[in-house]
Amino acid sequence: MRKLVLSLAAVLAGVAGTAGAALATEPAPQPAATPAAAAAPVPAAKPVTKQAVAVVVVRTGGRHGGQSVFTLVGASSRDEAEVLRLASSPAFQALRPRYAPAGAVKNRYTYRIEAGYRDDSKKRVTVVEGTPGTPKVVLEVIRLMTDESDMSSDFPPGFPFN
């Protein structure tokens, strides 16, 4: 999965944007029910799921420190589509804001994940590597976003000094 590593400022400016306040709407008035209509079964309402359009993972810490930023806006591969599907899932929506051990940690990565949705809302989750009880859905998003094994370099010999 190809990733574009950007500076954090570019990610915040390009992906995060500004979110408008959510507007509450009043339900439409319902006509008075007739006795026959009242007895008819009402179909169960389908749960509304948010559709993720962008995901950003910021990885900091580890043994050598530093920061890496992985961004995904839209999907052009099966793995990228899977990241957006996972970020849209009810399991991802139910995540707590933070998964970290109680004590201080050393030499572990910290992942800050932010998913942006079609309705301009956001979901932010922070995960410290190796935290017991971290849900599989967020670990899978991290794995898919930070996997650089398929990145190939097609640079000519001697680049950039040729």
PyRosetta script that sets phi, psi and omega in degrees:
from pyrosetta import init, pose_from_sequence

init()
pose = pose_from_sequence("MRKLVLSLAAVLAGVAGTAGAALATEPAPQPAATPAAAAAPVPAAKPVTKQAVAVVVVRTGGRHGGQSVFTLVGASSRDEAEVLRLASSPAFQALRPRYAPAGAVKNRYTYRIEAGYRDDSKKRVTVVEGTPGTPKVVLEVIRLMTDESDMSSDFPPGFPFN")
pose.set_psi(1, 122.6)
pose.set_omega(1, -178.4)
pose.set_phi(2, -77.6)
pose.set_psi(2, 135.7)
pose.set_omega(2, 179.4)
pose.set_phi(3, -124.9)
pose.set_psi(3, 149.9)
pose.set_omega(3, 175.4)
pose.set_phi(4, -111.4)
pose.set_psi(4, 116.3)
pose.set_omega(4, -178.8)
pose.set_phi(5, -91.1)
pose.set_psi(5, 116.8)
pose.set_omega(5, -176.5)
pose.set_phi(6, -117.5)
pose.set_psi(6, 166.5)
pose.set_omega(6, 172.8)
pose.set_phi(7, -72.7)
pose.set_psi(7, 153.5)
pose.set_omega(7, -177.5)
pose.set_phi(8, -61.5)
pose.set_psi(8, -35.2)
pose.set_omega(8, 179.9)
pose.set_phi(9, -64.1)
pose.set_psi(9, -40.8)
pose.set_omega(9, 179.5)
pose.set_phi(10, -66.7)
pose.set_psi(10, -37.6)
pose.set_omega(10, 179.2)
pose.set_phi(11, -65.1)
pose.set_psi(11, -46.8)
pose.set_omega(11, -178.7)
pose.set_phi(12, -64.3)
pose.set_psi(12, -37.4)
pose.set_omega(12, -179.6)
pose.set_phi(13, -72.9)
pose.set_psi(13, -40.1)
pose.set_omega(13, -173.9)
pose.set_phi(14, -86.3)
pose.set_psi(14, -39.4)
pose.set_omega(14, -173.7)
pose.set_phi(15, -96.3)
pose.set_psi(15, -45.4)
pose.set_omega(15, -173.4)
pose.set_phi(16, -69.8)
pose.set_psi(16, -47.2)
pose.set_omega(16, 179.8)
pose.set_phi(17, 59.4)
pose.set_psi(17, -159.0)
pose.set_omega(17, 175.8)
pose.set_phi(18, -118.7)
pose.set_psi(18, 133.4)
pose.set_omega(18, -178.7)
pose.set_phi(19, -97.8)
pose.set_psi(19, 129.4)
pose.set_omega(19, 176.7)
pose.set_phi(20, -76.6)
pose.set_psi(20, 160.9)
pose.set_omega(20, 178.5)
pose.set_phi(21, -71.2)
pose.set_psi(21, 143.3)
pose.set_omega(21, 179.3)
pose.set_phi(22, -72.3)
pose.set_psi(22, 138.2)
pose.set_omega(22, -179.2)
pose.set_phi(23, -99.6)
pose.set_psi(23, 131.1)
pose.set_omega(23, 176.4)
pose.set_phi(24, -87.4)
pose.set_psi(24, 136.6)
pose.set_omega(24, 178.2)
pose.set_phi(25, -117.3)
pose.set_psi(25, 148.4)
pose.set_omega(25, 178.2)
pose.set_phi(26, -83.2)
pose.set_psi(26, 143.9)
pose.set_omega(26, 176.6)
pose.set_phi(27, -68.3)
pose.set_psi(27, 149.0)
pose.set_omega(27, 179.3)
pose.set_phi(28, -66.7)
pose.set_psi(28, 142.7)
pose.set_omega(28, 179.2)
pose.set_phi(29, -63.7)
pose.set_psi(29, 138.6)
pose.set_omega(29, -179.3)
pose.set_phi(30, -98.5)
pose.set_psi(30, 136.6)
pose.set_omega(30, 176.1)
pose.set_phi(31, -67.5)
pose.set_psi(31, 154.6)
pose.set_omega(31, -179.5)
pose.set_phi(32, -61.8)
pose.set_psi(32, 133.5)
pose.set_omega(32, -176.8)
pose.set_phi(33, -79.3)
pose.set_psi(33, 139.4)
pose.set_omega(33, 174.7)
pose.set_phi(34, -86.7)
pose.set_psi(34, 158.9)
pose.set_omega(34, -179.4)
pose.set_phi(35, -57.0)
pose.set_psi(35, -35.9)
pose.set_omega(35, 179.7)
pose.set_phi(36, -68.2)
pose.set_psi(36, -39.7)
pose.set_omega(36, -179.9)
pose.set_phi(37, -69.6)
pose.set_psi(37, -32.8)
pose.set_omega(37, -179.5)
pose.set_phi(38, -67.7)
pose.set_psi(38, -30.2)
pose.set_omega(38, -178.2)
pose.set_phi(39, -81.9)
pose.set_psi(39, -17.9)
pose.set_omega(39, -178.4)
pose.set_phi(40, -69.6)
pose.set_psi(40, 139.8)
pose.set_omega(40, 179.2)
pose.set_phi(41, -67.8)
pose.set_psi(41, 142.3)
pose.set_omega(41, 179.3)
pose.set_phi(42, -99.2)
pose.set_psi(42, 125.5)
pose.set_omega(42, 179.3)
pose.set_phi(43, -63.4)
pose.set_psi(43, 144.8)
pose.set_omega(43, -179.7)
pose.set_phi(44, -66.1)
pose.set_psi(44, 137.7)
pose.set_omega(44, 179.3)
pose.set_phi(45, -71.1)
pose.set_psi(45, 135.4)
pose.set_omega(45, 178.0)
pose.set_phi(46, -76.9)
pose.set_psi(46, 132.1)
pose.set_omega(46, 178.6)
pose.set_phi(47, -64.6)
pose.set_psi(47, 136.5)
pose.set_omega(47, -179.4)
pose.set_phi(48, -84.8)
pose.set_psi(48, 122.8)
pose.set_omega(48, 177.6)
pose.set_phi(49, -107.2)
pose.set_psi(49, 144.0)
pose.set_omega(49, 178.5)
pose.set_phi(50, -78.7)
pose.set_psi(50, 147.6)
pose.set_omega(50, 179.0)
pose.set_phi(51, -105.1)
pose.set_psi(51, 113.9)
pose.set_omega(51, 179.1)
pose.set_phi(52, -72.3)
pose.set_psi(52, 137.1)
pose.set_omega(52, 177.5)
pose.set_phi(53, -119.5)
pose.set_psi(53, -15.0)
pose.set_omega(53, -179.6)
pose.set_phi(54, -154.1)
pose.set_psi(54, 145.7)
pose.set_omega(54, 176.3)
pose.set_phi(55, -138.2)
pose.set_psi(55, 136.8)
pose.set_omega(55, 176.3)
pose.set_phi(56, -125.7)
pose.set_psi(56, 132.8)
pose.set_omega(56, 174.3)
pose.set_phi(57, -121.9)
pose.set_psi(57, 123.3)
pose.set_omega(57, 176.2)
pose.set_phi(58, -110.1)
pose.set_psi(58, 118.0)
pose.set_omega(58, -179.3)
pose.set_phi(59, -105.6)
pose.set_psi(59, 124.3)
pose.set_omega(59, 178.0)
pose.set_phi(60, -128.2)
pose.set_psi(60, 163.4)
pose.set_omega(60, 175.4)
pose.set_phi(61, 87.7)
pose.set_psi(61, -141.7)
pose.set_omega(61, -174.0)
pose.set_phi(62, 83.5)
pose.set_psi(62, -174.6)
pose.set_omega(62, -178.6)
pose.set_phi(63, -66.6)
pose.set_psi(63, -32.5)
pose.set_omega(63, -174.6)
pose.set_phi(64, -104.5)
pose.set_psi(64, 2.4)
pose.set_omega(64, -178.8)
pose.set_phi(65, 69.8)
pose.set_psi(65, -158.0)
pose.set_omega(65, 178.6)
pose.set_phi(66, 87.8)
pose.set_psi(66, -179.2)
pose.set_omega(66, -176.2)
pose.set_phi(67, -144.6)
pose.set_psi(67, 137.8)
pose.set_omega(67, 174.0)
pose.set_phi(68, -126.9)
pose.set_psi(68, 140.9)
pose.set_omega(68, 179.8)
pose.set_phi(69, -121.2)
pose.set_psi(69, 127.9)
pose.set_omega(69, 178.5)
pose.set_phi(70, -118.7)
pose.set_psi(70, 127.0)
pose.set_omega(70, -177.7)
pose.set_phi(71, -123.4)
pose.set_psi(71, 150.6)
pose.set_omega(71, 175.7)
pose.set_phi(72, -142.6)
pose.set_psi(72, 119.8)
pose.set_omega(72, 175.3)
pose.set_phi(73, -126.2)
pose.set_psi(73, 111.1)
pose.set_omega(73, -174.0)
pose.set_phi(74, 76.3)
pose.set_psi(74, 178.6)
pose.set_omega(74, -178.1)
pose.set_phi(75, -136.1)
pose.set_psi(75, 132.6)
pose.set_omega(75, 176.9)
pose.set_phi(76, -123.1)
pose.set_psi(76, 4.2)
pose.set_omega(76, 177.8)
pose.set_phi(77, -142.7)
pose.set_psi(77, 169.5)
pose.set_omega(77, -179.7)
pose.set_phi(78, -64.2)
pose.set_psi(78, -41.2)
pose.set_omega(78, 179.4)
pose.set_phi(79, -65.4)
pose.set_psi(79, -40.2)
pose.set_omega(79, 178.7)
pose.set_phi(80, -65.6)
pose.set_psi(80, -39.8)
pose.set_omega(80, 176.8)
pose.set_phi(81, -64.0)
pose.set_psi(81, -35.9)
pose.set_omega(81, 178.1)
pose.set_phi(82, -65.7)
pose.set_psi(82, -38.9)
pose.set_omega(82, 177.2)
pose.set_phi(83, -60.6)
pose.set_psi(83, -46.5)
pose.set_omega(83, -179.7)
pose.set_phi(84, -66.0)
pose.set_psi(84, -37.3)
pose.set_omega(84, 177.4)
pose.set_phi(85, -64.2)
pose.set_psi(85, -44.4)
pose.set_omega(85, 178.9)
pose.set_phi(86, -63.5)
pose.set_psi(86, -41.9)
pose.set_omega(86, -179.9)
pose.set_phi(87, -68.4)
pose.set_psi(87, -20.1)
pose.set_omega(87, 178.0)
pose.set_phi(88, -90.3)
pose.set_psi(88, -9.5)
pose.set_omega(88, -172.7)
pose.set_phi(89, -72.7)
pose.set_psi(89, 152.3)
pose.set_omega(89, 175.1)
pose.set_phi(90, -59.2)
pose.set_psi(90, -32.6)
pose.set_omega(90, 178.8)
pose.set_phi(91, -63.5)
pose.set_psi(91, -40.8)
pose.set_omega(91, 178.0)
pose.set_phi(92, -69.2)
pose.set_psi(92, -40.2)
pose.set_omega(92, 180.0)
pose.set_phi(93, -62.5)
pose.set_psi(93, -28.8)
pose.set_omega(93, -177.6)
pose.set_phi(94, -85.7)
pose.set_psi(94, -0.3)
pose.set_omega(94, -178.3)
pose.set_phi(95, -63.3)
pose.set_psi(95, 146.6)
pose.set_omega(95, 172.0)
pose.set_phi(96, -72.7)
pose.set_psi(96, 164.8)
pose.set_omega(96, 179.2)
pose.set_phi(97, -70.7)
pose.set_psi(97, -22.0)
pose.set_omega(97, -173.7)
pose.set_phi(98, -147.5)
pose.set_psi(98, 136.8)
pose.set_omega(98, 172.9)
pose.set_phi(99, -127.8)
pose.set_psi(99, 103.2)
pose.set_omega(99, -177.2)
pose.set_phi(100, -147.5)
pose.set_psi(100, 147.2)
pose.set_omega(100, 177.0)
pose.set_phi(101, -67.7)
pose.set_psi(101, 160.1)
pose.set_omega(101, -176.6)
pose.set_phi(102, -66.4)
pose.set_psi(102, -40.2)
pose.set_omega(102, -177.2)
pose.set_phi(103, -90.4)
pose.set_psi(103, 178.3)
pose.set_omega(103, 177.6)
pose.set_phi(104, -69.7)
pose.set_psi(104, 146.4)
pose.set_omega(104, -179.7)
pose.set_phi(105, -123.0)
pose.set_psi(105, 147.0)
pose.set_omega(105, 176.8)
pose.set_phi(106, -126.5)
pose.set_psi(106, 150.3)
pose.set_omega(106, 174.2)
pose.set_phi(107, 58.2)
pose.set_psi(107, 30.8)
pose.set_omega(107, 175.7)
pose.set_phi(108, -120.9)
pose.set_psi(108, 147.7)
pose.set_omega(108, 175.4)
pose.set_phi(109, -77.5)
pose.set_psi(109, 147.3)
pose.set_omega(109, 169.7)
pose.set_phi(110, -114.9)
pose.set_psi(110, 129.2)
pose.set_omega(110, -179.2)
pose.set_phi(111, -111.4)
pose.set_psi(111, 125.1)
pose.set_omega(111, 172.7)
pose.set_phi(112, -108.2)
pose.set_psi(112, 115.0)
pose.set_omega(112, -177.3)
pose.set_phi(113, -108.6)
pose.set_psi(113, 132.9)
pose.set_omega(113, 174.5)
pose.set_phi(114, -131.5)
pose.set_psi(114, 124.5)
pose.set_omega(114, 176.8)
pose.set_phi(115, -109.0)
pose.set_psi(115, 133.4)
pose.set_omega(115, 176.5)
pose.set_phi(116, -106.6)
pose.set_psi(116, 140.4)
pose.set_omega(116, -173.8)
pose.set_phi(117, -116.2)
pose.set_psi(117, 160.8)
pose.set_omega(117, -178.1)
pose.set_phi(118, -56.8)
pose.set_psi(118, -30.2)
pose.set_omega(118, -179.7)
pose.set_phi(119, -86.2)
pose.set_psi(119, 16.0)
pose.set_omega(119, 179.1)
pose.set_phi(120, 69.0)
pose.set_psi(120, 11.6)
pose.set_omega(120, 175.5)
pose.set_phi(121, -88.1)
pose.set_psi(121, 168.8)
pose.set_omega(121, -178.1)
pose.set_phi(122, -136.4)
pose.set_psi(122, 154.1)
pose.set_omega(122, 172.9)
pose.set_phi(123, -128.4)
pose.set_psi(123, 126.0)
pose.set_omega(123, -179.5)
pose.set_phi(124, -119.2)
pose.set_psi(124, 133.3)
pose.set_omega(124, 179.8)
pose.set_phi(125, -138.3)
pose.set_psi(125, 136.6)
pose.set_omega(125, 175.0)
pose.set_phi(126, -114.5)
pose.set_psi(126, 131.2)
pose.set_omega(126, -178.7)
pose.set_phi(127, -130.1)
pose.set_psi(127, 129.3)
pose.set_omega(127, 172.5)
pose.set_phi(128, -96.3)
pose.set_psi(128, 129.6)
pose.set_omega(128, -177.6)
pose.set_phi(129, -51.6)
pose.set_psi(129, 134.6)
pose.set_omega(129, 175.4)
pose.set_phi(130, 81.2)
pose.set_psi(130, 11.1)
pose.set_omega(130, 179.5)
pose.set_phi(131, -73.7)
pose.set_psi(131, 123.0)
pose.set_omega(131, 178.7)
pose.set_phi(132, -62.9)
pose.set_psi(132, 142.6)
pose.set_omega(132, 176.9)
pose.set_phi(133, 83.6)
pose.set_psi(133, 6.8)
pose.set_omega(133, 177.7)
pose.set_phi(134, -69.8)
pose.set_psi(134, 127.0)
pose.set_omega(134, -177.7)
pose.set_phi(135, -61.7)
pose.set_psi(135, 146.7)
pose.set_omega(135, -177.5)
pose.set_phi(136, -62.2)
pose.set_psi(136, -33.1)
pose.set_omega(136, -175.7)
pose.set_phi(137, -61.8)
pose.set_psi(137, -41.2)
pose.set_omega(137, -179.7)
pose.set_phi(138, -74.9)
pose.set_psi(138, -33.6)
pose.set_omega(138, 176.7)
pose.set_phi(139, -65.6)
pose.set_psi(139, -36.1)
pose.set_omega(139, 178.4)
pose.set_phi(140, -69.6)
pose.set_psi(140, -39.1)
pose.set_omega(140, 175.9)
pose.set_phi(141, -61.2)
pose.set_psi(141, -44.8)
pose.set_omega(141, 179.0)
pose.set_phi(142, -61.7)
pose.set_psi(142, -46.2)
pose.set_omega(142, -178.7)
pose.set_phi(143, -61.0)
pose.set_psi(143, -47.5)
pose.set_omega(143, -178.8)
pose.set_phi(144, -66.1)
pose.set_psi(144, -37.0)
pose.set_omega(144, -177.8)
pose.set_phi(145, -75.0)
pose.set_psi(145, -32.8)
pose.set_omega(145, -173.4)
pose.set_phi(146, -101.4)
pose.set_psi(146, 1.6)
pose.set_omega(146, 179.3)
pose.set_phi(147, -74.3)
pose.set_psi(147, 112.7)
pose.set_omega(147, -178.5)
pose.set_phi(148, -107.5)
pose.set_psi(148, 14.4)
pose.set_omega(148, -174.4)
pose.set_phi(149, -66.9)
pose.set_psi(149, -26.0)
pose.set_omega(149, -178.4)
pose.set_phi(150, -94.9)
pose.set_psi(150, 6.1)
pose.set_omega(150, 178.0)
pose.set_phi(151, -78.2)
pose.set_psi(151, 122.1)
pose.set_omega(151, 179.6)
pose.set_phi(152, -111.6)
pose.set_psi(152, 150.6)
pose.set_omega(152, 176.4)
pose.set_phi(153, -109.0)
pose.set_psi(153, 121.4)
pose.set_omega(153, -179.8)
pose.set_phi(154, -106.6)
pose.set_psi(154, 41.5)
pose.set_omega(154, -178.7)
pose.set_phi(155, -85.3)
pose.set_psi(155, 145.2)
pose.set_omega(155, 177.8)
pose.set_phi(156, -70.7)
pose.set_psi(156, 158.4)
pose.set_omega(156, 177.9)
pose.set_phi(157, -57.4)
pose.set_psi(157, 138.0)
pose.set_omega(157, 178.7)
pose.set_phi(158, 86.5)
pose.set_psi(158, -5.2)
pose.set_omega(158, -178.4)
pose.set_phi(159, -62.4)
pose.set_psi(159, 137.1)
pose.set_omega(159, 3.1)
pose.set_phi(160, -96.9)
pose.set_psi(160, 17.1)
pose.set_omega(160, -173.1)
pose.set_phi(161, -104.4)
pose.set_psi(161, 25.2)
pose.set_omega(161, -178.9)
pose.set_phi(162, -92.2)
pose.dump_pdb("model.pdb")
